[in-house]
């Protein structure tokens, strides 16, 4: 999904009813404020491996929590140029498949942690995005 000027939330779009969806890239949706709670619900996105959020200046949250058993295959979460995202969902650290969380160092340092255990666990998975070249993150 690219460059929607009027999209405020992804709730109700039916993305969760696409069980074979393996990658989602949401870019340049300037008014998008939330991903929607289905992103953390069990049974939604059973094959999602990569979620990339790029240049979403109004985005404040992914979802409030990730239920046990949800996003069972998510390997990579990239959050870039989304500086209003100040917290990661509760339960994200419980995803066994999660290998990497990618984002700018400035963003990562501004995250508000719910507890030290979550911070330590997810920090081990964090990878800094060093450069941005024409929509490609290094």
Chimera marker file (.cmm) of the C-alpha trace (Angstrom):
<marker_set name="trace">
<marker id="1" x="0.000" y="0.000" z="0.000" r="1" g="1" b="0" radius="0.5"/>
<marker id="2" x="1.557" y="3.276" z="-1.066" r="1" g="1" b="0" radius="0.5"/>
<marker id="3" x="0.809" y="6.968" z="-0.772" r="1" g="1" b="0" radius="0.5"/>
<marker id="4" x="-2.752" y="7.120" z="0.502" r="1" g="1" b="0" radius="0.5"/>
<marker id="5" x="-3.501" y="10.624" z="1.651" r="1" g="1" b="0" radius="0.5"/>
<marker id="6" x="-6.824" y="9.823" z="3.383" r="1" g="1" b="0" radius="0.5"/>
<marker id="7" x="-6.317" y="6.438" z="5.079" r="1" g="1" b="0" radius="0.5"/>
<marker id="8" x="-6.518" y="6.816" z="8.883" r="1" g="1" b="0" radius="0.5"/>
<marker id="9" x="-6.553" y="3.152" z="9.977" r="1" g="1" b="0" radius="0.5"/>
<marker id="10" x="-6.188" y="-0.275" z="8.410" r="1" g="1" b="0" radius="0.5"/>
<marker id="11" x="-9.084" y="-1.679" z="10.458" r="1" g="1" b="0" radius="0.5"/>
<marker id="12" x="-11.908" y="-2.850" z="8.275" r="1" g="1" b="0" radius="0.5"/>
<marker id="13" x="-9.881" y="-3.252" z="5.069" r="1" g="1" b="0" radius="0.5"/>
<marker id="14" x="-10.038" y="-7.038" z="5.253" r="1" g="1" b="0" radius="0.5"/>
<marker id="15" x="-6.289" y="-7.642" z="5.274" r="1" g="1" b="0" radius="0.5"/>
<marker id="16" x="-6.672" y="-10.175" z="8.084" r="1" g="1" b="0" radius="0.5"/>
<marker id="17" x="-8.896" y="-12.295" z="5.809" r="1" g="1" b="0" radius="0.5"/>
<marker id="18" x="-5.958" y="-12.929" z="3.472" r="1" g="1" b="0" radius="0.5"/>
<marker id="19" x="-4.439" y="-15.992" z="5.152" r="1" g="1" b="0" radius="0.5"/>
<marker id="20" x="-1.567" y="-16.414" z="2.666" r="1" g="1" b="0" radius="0.5"/>
<marker id="21" x="-0.313" y="-12.843" z="2.983" r="1" g="1" b="0" radius="0.5"/>
<marker id="22" x="3.420" y="-13.102" z="3.739" r="1" g="1" b="0" radius="0.5"/>
<marker id="23" x="4.600" y="-9.489" z="3.395" r="1" g="1" b="0" radius="0.5"/>
<marker id="24" x="2.988" y="-6.139" z="4.063" r="1" g="1" b="0" radius="0.5"/>
<marker id="25" x="4.618" y="-2.846" z="3.122" r="1" g="1" b="0" radius="0.5"/>
<marker id="26" x="2.825" y="0.344" z="4.059" r="1" g="1" b="0" radius="0.5"/>
<marker id="27" x="4.517" y="3.475" z="2.792" r="1" g="1" b="0" radius="0.5"/>
<marker id="28" x="3.814" y="7.192" z="2.716" r="1" g="1" b="0" radius="0.5"/>
<marker id="29" x="0.292" y="7.082" z="4.144" r="1" g="1" b="0" radius="0.5"/>
<marker id="30" x="0.590" y="10.498" z="5.705" r="1" g="1" b="0" radius="0.5"/>
<marker id="31" x="-2.589" y="10.438" z="7.842" r="1" g="1" b="0" radius="0.5"/>
<marker id="32" x="-2.473" y="6.816" z="9.019" r="1" g="1" b="0" radius="0.5"/>
<marker id="33" x="-2.587" y="6.914" z="12.829" r="1" g="1" b="0" radius="0.5"/>
<marker id="34" x="-3.019" y="3.232" z="13.722" r="1" g="1" b="0" radius="0.5"/>
<marker id="35" x="-2.602" y="-0.203" z="12.245" r="1" g="1" b="0" radius="0.5"/>
<marker id="36" x="-5.697" y="-1.655" z="13.881" r="1" g="1" b="0" radius="0.5"/>
<marker id="37" x="-6.155" y="-4.246" z="16.596" r="1" g="1" b="0" radius="0.5"/>
<marker id="38" x="-6.410" y="-7.187" z="14.160" r="1" g="1" b="0" radius="0.5"/>
<marker id="39" x="-2.624" y="-7.033" z="13.795" r="1" g="1" b="0" radius="0.5"/>
<marker id="40" x="-2.312" y="-8.484" z="17.259" r="1" g="1" b="0" radius="0.5"/>
<marker id="41" x="-5.210" y="-10.936" z="17.233" r="1" g="1" b="0" radius="0.5"/>
<marker id="42" x="-4.745" y="-14.673" z="17.223" r="1" g="1" b="0" radius="0.5"/>
<marker id="43" x="-5.657" y="-16.212" z="13.874" r="1" g="1" b="0" radius="0.5"/>
<marker id="44" x="-4.984" y="-13.065" z="11.853" r="1" g="1" b="0" radius="0.5"/>
<marker id="45" x="-1.997" y="-13.010" z="9.500" r="1" g="1" b="0" radius="0.5"/>
<marker id="46" x="-0.930" y="-16.633" z="10.063" r="1" g="1" b="0" radius="0.5"/>
<marker id="47" x="1.769" y="-16.523" z="7.339" r="1" g="1" b="0" radius="0.5"/>
<marker id="48" x="2.959" y="-12.933" z="7.657" r="1" g="1" b="0" radius="0.5"/>
<marker id="49" x="6.778" y="-12.932" z="7.687" r="1" g="1" b="0" radius="0.5"/>
<marker id="50" x="7.637" y="-9.284" z="7.015" r="1" g="1" b="0" radius="0.5"/>
<marker id="51" x="5.931" y="-6.072" z="8.065" r="1" g="1" b="0" radius="0.5"/>
<marker id="52" x="7.494" y="-2.849" z="6.778" r="1" g="1" b="0" radius="0.5"/>
<marker id="53" x="6.189" y="0.537" z="7.866" r="1" g="1" b="0" radius="0.5"/>
<marker id="54" x="7.903" y="3.444" z="6.152" r="1" g="1" b="0" radius="0.5"/>
<marker id="55" x="7.317" y="7.183" z="6.269" r="1" g="1" b="0" radius="0.5"/>
<marker id="56" x="4.106" y="7.196" z="8.253" r="1" g="1" b="0" radius="0.5"/>
<marker id="57" x="4.468" y="10.507" z="10.112" r="1" g="1" b="0" radius="0.5"/>
<marker id="58" x="1.070" y="10.274" z="11.894" r="1" g="1" b="0" radius="0.5"/>
<marker id="59" x="1.326" y="6.615" z="12.942" r="1" g="1" b="0" radius="0.5"/>
<marker id="60" x="1.137" y="6.376" z="16.732" r="1" g="1" b="0" radius="0.5"/>
<marker id="61" x="0.607" y="2.674" z="17.351" r="1" g="1" b="0" radius="0.5"/>
<marker id="62" x="0.765" y="-0.723" z="15.732" r="1" g="1" b="0" radius="0.5"/>
<marker id="63" x="-1.751" y="-2.304" z="18.125" r="1" g="1" b="0" radius="0.5"/>
<marker id="64" x="-2.047" y="-2.352" z="21.897" r="1" g="1" b="0" radius="0.5"/>
<marker id="65" x="-1.014" y="-5.978" z="22.346" r="1" g="1" b="0" radius="0.5"/>
<marker id="66" x="-0.037" y="-9.123" z="20.488" r="1" g="1" b="0" radius="0.5"/>
<marker id="67" x="-2.077" y="-12.100" z="21.673" r="1" g="1" b="0" radius="0.5"/>
<marker id="68" x="-0.379" y="-15.408" z="22.331" r="1" g="1" b="0" radius="0.5"/>
<marker id="69" x="-0.432" y="-17.417" z="19.093" r="1" g="1" b="0" radius="0.5"/>
<marker id="70" x="-0.779" y="-14.419" z="16.796" r="1" g="1" b="0" radius="0.5"/>
<marker id="71" x="1.723" y="-13.541" z="14.048" r="1" g="1" b="0" radius="0.5"/>
<marker id="72" x="3.326" y="-16.989" z="14.367" r="1" g="1" b="0" radius="0.5"/>
<marker id="73" x="5.680" y="-16.524" z="11.403" r="1" g="1" b="0" radius="0.5"/>
<marker id="74" x="6.644" y="-12.834" z="11.701" r="1" g="1" b="0" radius="0.5"/>
<marker id="75" x="10.412" y="-12.624" z="11.238" r="1" g="1" b="0" radius="0.5"/>
<marker id="76" x="11.107" y="-8.976" z="10.431" r="1" g="1" b="0" radius="0.5"/>
<marker id="77" x="9.434" y="-5.792" z="11.627" r="1" g="1" b="0" radius="0.5"/>
<marker id="78" x="10.756" y="-2.604" z="10.025" r="1" g="1" b="0" radius="0.5"/>
<marker id="79" x="9.621" y="0.763" z="11.348" r="1" g="1" b="0" radius="0.5"/>
<marker id="80" x="11.273" y="3.664" z="9.562" r="1" g="1" b="0" radius="0.5"/>
<marker id="81" x="10.392" y="7.346" z="9.580" r="1" g="1" b="0" radius="0.5"/>
<marker id="82" x="7.503" y="6.709" z="11.965" r="1" g="1" b="0" radius="0.5"/>
<marker id="83" x="8.685" y="8.907" z="14.812" r="1" g="1" b="0" radius="0.5"/>
<marker id="84" x="5.327" y="9.059" z="16.649" r="1" g="1" b="0" radius="0.5"/>
<marker id="85" x="5.453" y="5.330" z="17.399" r="1" g="1" b="0" radius="0.5"/>
<marker id="86" x="6.694" y="5.535" z="20.980" r="1" g="1" b="0" radius="0.5"/>
<marker id="87" x="5.791" y="2.050" z="22.222" r="1" g="1" b="0" radius="0.5"/>
<marker id="88" x="5.797" y="-1.472" z="20.858" r="1" g="1" b="0" radius="0.5"/>
<marker id="89" x="2.830" y="-3.757" z="21.505" r="1" g="1" b="0" radius="0.5"/>
<marker id="90" x="2.741" y="-5.792" z="24.685" r="1" g="1" b="0" radius="0.5"/>
<marker id="91" x="3.476" y="-9.417" z="23.790" r="1" g="1" b="0" radius="0.5"/>
<marker id="92" x="5.693" y="-8.617" z="20.790" r="1" g="1" b="0" radius="0.5"/>
<marker id="93" x="8.646" y="-10.062" z="22.663" r="1" g="1" b="0" radius="0.5"/>
<marker id="94" x="6.848" y="-13.401" z="22.961" r="1" g="1" b="0" radius="0.5"/>
<marker id="95" x="6.920" y="-14.032" z="19.202" r="1" g="1" b="0" radius="0.5"/>
<marker id="96" x="9.290" y="-16.964" z="18.782" r="1" g="1" b="0" radius="0.5"/>
<marker id="97" x="9.778" y="-16.355" z="15.048" r="1" g="1" b="0" radius="0.5"/>
<marker id="98" x="10.742" y="-12.659" z="15.378" r="1" g="1" b="0" radius="0.5"/>
<marker id="99" x="14.368" y="-12.261" z="14.320" r="1" g="1" b="0" radius="0.5"/>
<marker id="100" x="14.751" y="-8.534" z="13.637" r="1" g="1" b="0" radius="0.5"/>
<marker id="101" x="13.230" y="-5.198" z="14.489" r="1" g="1" b="0" radius="0.5"/>
<marker id="102" x="14.691" y="-2.578" z="12.203" r="1" g="1" b="0" radius="0.5"/>
<marker id="103" x="14.527" y="1.191" z="12.610" r="1" g="1" b="0" radius="0.5"/>
<marker id="104" x="16.505" y="4.372" z="13.031" r="1" g="1" b="0" radius="0.5"/>
<marker id="105" x="18.552" y="4.693" z="16.207" r="1" g="1" b="0" radius="0.5"/>
<marker id="106" x="16.832" y="7.959" z="17.138" r="1" g="1" b="0" radius="0.5"/>
<marker id="107" x="13.420" y="6.227" z="17.003" r="1" g="1" b="0" radius="0.5"/>
<marker id="108" x="14.624" y="3.168" z="18.947" r="1" g="1" b="0" radius="0.5"/>
<marker id="109" x="16.077" y="5.331" z="21.711" r="1" g="1" b="0" radius="0.5"/>
<marker id="110" x="12.713" y="7.084" z="22.172" r="1" g="1" b="0" radius="0.5"/>
<marker id="111" x="10.712" y="3.877" z="22.746" r="1" g="1" b="0" radius="0.5"/>
<marker id="112" x="8.849" y="3.802" z="26.061" r="1" g="1" b="0" radius="0.5"/>
<marker id="113" x="9.219" y="0.335" z="27.571" r="1" g="1" b="0" radius="0.5"/>
<marker id="114" x="6.545" y="-1.348" z="29.678" r="1" g="1" b="0" radius="0.5"/>
<marker id="115" x="9.105" y="-3.436" z="31.507" r="1" g="1" b="0" radius="0.5"/>
<marker id="116" x="12.822" y="-4.108" z="31.549" r="1" g="1" b="0" radius="0.5"/>
<marker id="117" x="12.428" y="-7.731" z="30.443" r="1" g="1" b="0" radius="0.5"/>
<marker id="118" x="10.655" y="-6.715" z="27.217" r="1" g="1" b="0" radius="0.5"/>
<marker id="119" x="13.272" y="-4.040" z="26.587" r="1" g="1" b="0" radius="0.5"/>
<marker id="120" x="16.185" y="-6.453" z="26.999" r="1" g="1" b="0" radius="0.5"/>
<marker id="121" x="14.583" y="-9.193" z="24.914" r="1" g="1" b="0" radius="0.5"/>
<marker id="122" x="13.681" y="-6.925" z="21.987" r="1" g="1" b="0" radius="0.5"/>
<marker id="123" x="16.934" y="-4.962" z="22.131" r="1" g="1" b="0" radius="0.5"/>
<marker id="124" x="18.764" y="-8.169" z="21.200" r="1" g="1" b="0" radius="0.5"/>
<marker id="125" x="16.671" y="-8.282" z="17.996" r="1" g="1" b="0" radius="0.5"/>
<marker id="126" x="17.116" y="-4.606" z="17.076" r="1" g="1" b="0" radius="0.5"/>
<marker id="127" x="19.061" y="-3.670" z="13.935" r="1" g="1" b="0" radius="0.5"/>
<marker id="128" x="19.759" y="-0.035" z="13.156" r="1" g="1" b="0" radius="0.5"/>
<marker id="129" x="18.844" y="1.243" z="9.712" r="1" g="1" b="0" radius="0.5"/>
<marker id="130" x="21.981" y="3.065" z="8.656" r="1" g="1" b="0" radius="0.5"/>
<marker id="131" x="21.100" y="4.668" z="5.343" r="1" g="1" b="0" radius="0.5"/>
<marker id="132" x="18.071" y="5.244" z="3.197" r="1" g="1" b="0" radius="0.5"/>
<marker id="133" x="18.555" y="5.241" z="-0.565" r="1" g="1" b="0" radius="0.5"/>
<marker id="134" x="15.516" y="5.642" z="-2.792" r="1" g="1" b="0" radius="0.5"/>
<marker id="135" x="13.189" y="3.603" z="-0.589" r="1" g="1" b="0" radius="0.5"/>
<marker id="136" x="15.815" y="0.893" z="0.062" r="1" g="1" b="0" radius="0.5"/>
<marker id="137" x="16.959" y="0.472" z="3.641" r="1" g="1" b="0" radius="0.5"/>
<marker id="138" x="20.528" y="-0.657" z="4.303" r="1" g="1" b="0" radius="0.5"/>
<link id1="1" id2="2" r="1" g="1" b="0" radius="0.2"/>
<link id1="2" id2="3" r="1" g="1" b="0" radius="0.2"/>
<link id1="3" id2="4" r="1" g="1" b="0" radius="0.2"/>
<link id1="4" id2="5" r="1" g="1" b="0" radius="0.2"/>
<link id1="5" id2="6" r="1" g="1" b="0" radius="0.2"/>
<link id1="6" id2="7" r="1" g="1" b="0" radius="0.2"/>
<link id1="7" id2="8" r="1" g="1" b="0" radius="0.2"/>
<link id1="8" id2="9" r="1" g="1" b="0" radius="0.2"/>
<link id1="9" id2="10" r="1" g="1" b="0" radius="0.2"/>
<link id1="10" id2="11" r="1" g="1" b="0" radius="0.2"/>
<link id1="11" id2="12" r="1" g="1" b="0" radius="0.2"/>
<link id1="12" id2="13" r="1" g="1" b="0" radius="0.2"/>
<link id1="13" id2="14" r="1" g="1" b="0" radius="0.2"/>
<link id1="14" id2="15" r="1" g="1" b="0" radius="0.2"/>
<link id1="15" id2="16" r="1" g="1" b="0" radius="0.2"/>
<link id1="16" id2="17" r="1" g="1" b="0" radius="0.2"/>
<link id1="17" id2="18" r="1" g="1" b="0" radius="0.2"/>
<link id1="18" id2="19" r="1" g="1" b="0" radius="0.2"/>
<link id1="19" id2="20" r="1" g="1" b="0" radius="0.2"/>
<link id1="20" id2="21" r="1" g="1" b="0" radius="0.2"/>
<link id1="21" id2="22" r="1" g="1" b="0" radius="0.2"/>
<link id1="22" id2="23" r="1" g="1" b="0" radius="0.2"/>
<link id1="23" id2="24" r="1" g="1" b="0" radius="0.2"/>
<link id1="24" id2="25" r="1" g="1" b="0" radius="0.2"/>
<link id1="25" id2="26" r="1" g="1" b="0" radius="0.2"/>
<link id1="26" id2="27" r="1" g="1" b="0" radius="0.2"/>
<link id1="27" id2="28" r="1" g="1" b="0" radius="0.2"/>
<link id1="28" id2="29" r="1" g="1" b="0" radius="0.2"/>
<link id1="29" id2="30" r="1" g="1" b="0" radius="0.2"/>
<link id1="30" id2="31" r="1" g="1" b="0" radius="0.2"/>
<link id1="31" id2="32" r="1" g="1" b="0" radius="0.2"/>
<link id1="32" id2="33" r="1" g="1" b="0" radius="0.2"/>
<link id1="33" id2="34" r="1" g="1" b="0" radius="0.2"/>
<link id1="34" id2="35" r="1" g="1" b="0" radius="0.2"/>
<link id1="35" id2="36" r="1" g="1" b="0" radius="0.2"/>
<link id1="36" id2="37" r="1" g="1" b="0" radius="0.2"/>
<link id1="37" id2="38" r="1" g="1" b="0" radius="0.2"/>
<link id1="38" id2="39" r="1" g="1" b="0" radius="0.2"/>
<link id1="39" id2="40" r="1" g="1" b="0" radius="0.2"/>
<link id1="40" id2="41" r="1" g="1" b="0" radius="0.2"/>
<link id1="41" id2="42" r="1" g="1" b="0" radius="0.2"/>
<link id1="42" id2="43" r="1" g="1" b="0" radius="0.2"/>
<link id1="43" id2="44" r="1" g="1" b="0" radius="0.2"/>
<link id1="44" id2="45" r="1" g="1" b="0" radius="0.2"/>
<link id1="45" id2="46" r="1" g="1" b="0" radius="0.2"/>
<link id1="46" id2="47" r="1" g="1" b="0" radius="0.2"/>
<link id1="47" id2="48" r="1" g="1" b="0" radius="0.2"/>
<link id1="48" id2="49" r="1" g="1" b="0" radius="0.2"/>
<link id1="49" id2="50" r="1" g="1" b="0" radius="0.2"/>
<link id1="50" id2="51" r="1" g="1" b="0" radius="0.2"/>
<link id1="51" id2="52" r="1" g="1" b="0" radius="0.2"/>
<link id1="52" id2="53" r="1" g="1" b="0" radius="0.2"/>
<link id1="53" id2="54" r="1" g="1" b="0" radius="0.2"/>
<link id1="54" id2="55" r="1" g="1" b="0" radius="0.2"/>
<link id1="55" id2="56" r="1" g="1" b="0" radius="0.2"/>
<link id1="56" id2="57" r="1" g="1" b="0" radius="0.2"/>
<link id1="57" id2="58" r="1" g="1" b="0" radius="0.2"/>
<link id1="58" id2="59" r="1" g="1" b="0" radius="0.2"/>
<link id1="59" id2="60" r="1" g="1" b="0" radius="0.2"/>
<link id1="60" id2="61" r="1" g="1" b="0" radius="0.2"/>
<link id1="61" id2="62" r="1" g="1" b="0" radius="0.2"/>
<link id1="62" id2="63" r="1" g="1" b="0" radius="0.2"/>
<link id1="63" id2="64" r="1" g="1" b="0" radius="0.2"/>
<link id1="64" id2="65" r="1" g="1" b="0" radius="0.2"/>
<link id1="65" id2="66" r="1" g="1" b="0" radius="0.2"/>
<link id1="66" id2="67" r="1" g="1" b="0" radius="0.2"/>
<link id1="67" id2="68" r="1" g="1" b="0" radius="0.2"/>
<link id1="68" id2="69" r="1" g="1" b="0" radius="0.2"/>
<link id1="69" id2="70" r="1" g="1" b="0" radius="0.2"/>
<link id1="70" id2="71" r="1" g="1" b="0" radius="0.2"/>
<link id1="71" id2="72" r="1" g="1" b="0" radius="0.2"/>
<link id1="72" id2="73" r="1" g="1" b="0" radius="0.2"/>
<link id1="73" id2="74" r="1" g="1" b="0" radius="0.2"/>
<link id1="74" id2="75" r="1" g="1" b="0" radius="0.2"/>
<link id1="75" id2="76" r="1" g="1" b="0" radius="0.2"/>
<link id1="76" id2="77" r="1" g="1" b="0" radius="0.2"/>
<link id1="77" id2="78" r="1" g="1" b="0" radius="0.2"/>
<link id1="78" id2="79" r="1" g="1" b="0" radius="0.2"/>
<link id1="79" id2="80" r="1" g="1" b="0" radius="0.2"/>
<link id1="80" id2="81" r="1" g="1" b="0" radius="0.2"/>
<link id1="81" id2="82" r="1" g="1" b="0" radius="0.2"/>
<link id1="82" id2="83" r="1" g="1" b="0" radius="0.2"/>
<link id1="83" id2="84" r="1" g="1" b="0" radius="0.2"/>
<link id1="84" id2="85" r="1" g="1" b="0" radius="0.2"/>
<link id1="85" id2="86" r="1" g="1" b="0" radius="0.2"/>
<link id1="86" id2="87" r="1" g="1" b="0" radius="0.2"/>
<link id1="87" id2="88" r="1" g="1" b="0" radius="0.2"/>
<link id1="88" id2="89" r="1" g="1" b="0" radius="0.2"/>
<link id1="89" id2="90" r="1" g="1" b="0" radius="0.2"/>
<link id1="90" id2="91" r="1" g="1" b="0" radius="0.2"/>
<link id1="91" id2="92" r="1" g="1" b="0" radius="0.2"/>
<link id1="92" id2="93" r="1" g="1" b="0" radius="0.2"/>
<link id1="93" id2="94" r="1" g="1" b="0" radius="0.2"/>
<link id1="94" id2="95" r="1" g="1" b="0" radius="0.2"/>
<link id1="95" id2="96" r="1" g="1" b="0" radius="0.2"/>
<link id1="96" id2="97" r="1" g="1" b="0" radius="0.2"/>
<link id1="97" id2="98" r="1" g="1" b="0" radius="0.2"/>
<link id1="98" id2="99" r="1" g="1" b="0" radius="0.2"/>
<link id1="99" id2="100" r="1" g="1" b="0" radius="0.2"/>
<link id1="100" id2="101" r="1" g="1" b="0" radius="0.2"/>
<link id1="101" id2="102" r="1" g="1" b="0" radius="0.2"/>
<link id1="102" id2="103" r="1" g="1" b="0" radius="0.2"/>
<link id1="103" id2="104" r="1" g="1" b="0" radius="0.2"/>
<link id1="104" id2="105" r="1" g="1" b="0" radius="0.2"/>
<link id1="105" id2="106" r="1" g="1" b="0" radius="0.2"/>
<link id1="106" id2="107" r="1" g="1" b="0" radius="0.2"/>
<link id1="107" id2="108" r="1" g="1" b="0" radius="0.2"/>
<link id1="108" id2="109" r="1" g="1" b="0" radius="0.2"/>
<link id1="109" id2="110" r="1" g="1" b="0" radius="0.2"/>
<link id1="110" id2="111" r="1" g="1" b="0" radius="0.2"/>
<link id1="111" id2="112" r="1" g="1" b="0" radius="0.2"/>
<link id1="112" id2="113" r="1" g="1" b="0" radius="0.2"/>
<link id1="113" id2="114" r="1" g="1" b="0" radius="0.2"/>
<link id1="114" id2="115" r="1" g="1" b="0" radius="0.2"/>
<link id1="115" id2="116" r="1" g="1" b="0" radius="0.2"/>
<link id1="116" id2="117" r="1" g="1" b="0" radius="0.2"/>
<link id1="117" id2="118" r="1" g="1" b="0" radius="0.2"/>
<link id1="118" id2="119" r="1" g="1" b="0" radius="0.2"/>
<link id1="119" id2="120" r="1" g="1" b="0" radius="0.2"/>
<link id1="120" id2="121" r="1" g="1" b="0" radius="0.2"/>
<link id1="121" id2="122" r="1" g="1" b="0" radius="0.2"/>
<link id1="122" id2="123" r="1" g="1" b="0" radius="0.2"/>
<link id1="123" id2="124" r="1" g="1" b="0" radius="0.2"/>
<link id1="124" id2="125" r="1" g="1" b="0" radius="0.2"/>
<link id1="125" id2="126" r="1" g="1" b="0" radius="0.2"/>
<link id1="126" id2="127" r="1" g="1" b="0" radius="0.2"/>
<link id1="127" id2="128" r="1" g="1" b="0" radius="0.2"/>
<link id1="128" id2="129" r="1" g="1" b="0" radius="0.2"/>
<link id1="129" id2="130" r="1" g="1" b="0" radius="0.2"/>
<link id1="130" id2="131" r="1" g="1" b="0" radius="0.2"/>
<link id1="131" id2="132" r="1" g="1" b="0" radius="0.2"/>
<link id1="132" id2="133" r="1" g="1" b="0" radius="0.2"/>
<link id1="133" id2="134" r="1" g="1" b="0" radius="0.2"/>
<link id1="134" id2="135" r="1" g="1" b="0" radius="0.2"/>
<link id1="135" id2="136" r="1" g="1" b="0" radius="0.2"/>
<link id1="136" id2="137" r="1" g="1" b="0" radius="0.2"/>
<link id1="137" id2="138" r="1" g="1" b="0" radius="0.2"/>
</marker_set>
